[in-house]
């Protein structure tokens, strides 16, 4: 299962929206206030990041579906 950083999620959602900008801070607020589950990135694989966390793809898709966003379009290859 793929893991996504806040930056990757922000980019995916913003590209898919065409009218809204989804900042890393907004995604982080979903984690803090709305129950989007995340994991701390191990020190061995950390890079430069706003917050050293990542989110499992299945958890992200579930959360986006609950929020009413079209996750199938967002994750289309």
N, C-alpha and C positions, 0 to 999 in steps of 0.2 A: 504494500500500500504506500502510495506516495505521500510525502510530508510537504507542507507549504509554509513558508515564512510569511510574516505580515506583509512584507514588500511584494511578494509574489501574489498574494491574495488581492492586495490593493490594485495591482496592475491588471490582473484577470478581470476583476469586477468593473474597473473603470473602462477597460477596452470593450467589454460586453455591453456596457450601459449606453455609451455615446452621449448621454445628457448629464450624468452625475459623476462626480469625482469621489472615489472611496479612498480616504486617506488611511495610513497605517494606524493613526490614532483612533479612527472610527472602528476599525477592525479590533483593535485592542479594547475599546470600550465594550464591544460585543462580548469579548472574553470576560471582562470584569463584571459587567452588568446584566448580560442576557444569557449567560450560560454556555457560550461557545467554549468547548473544552480544548485545552492546549497542553503541550509538554515542553519542558525546558530543554533546549538544545544542549547536548553534552559538550563540555569544554573542548573536547578533541575535534569537534567539527564546527565550532563557532567561527563566524566571520564577523564582519562589520554589520551590525543590525540595530534597528531601533530598539527592539526587545529581543533577547535571545530565546525565542520560542518558535515552535512550529505546530502545525495543526494537521491531523490526519485527513486525508482526502475524503474518506467515508463520513467522518464527523462534520467536515465542512459542507459536504453535499446535503446532509441531513439538516443542518442548521439553515442553509440557504433555502431549502424547500419550506421549512417552517416560516421563514421570513417572507415567503411568497416570490422569491427570485427564481428565474428559470435556470436552474443549475445545469440542465442538459445542454443548453446553448453555451453556457459559460465554459463547460469542459469538453465541448465538441472538438475533435481532432481535425 
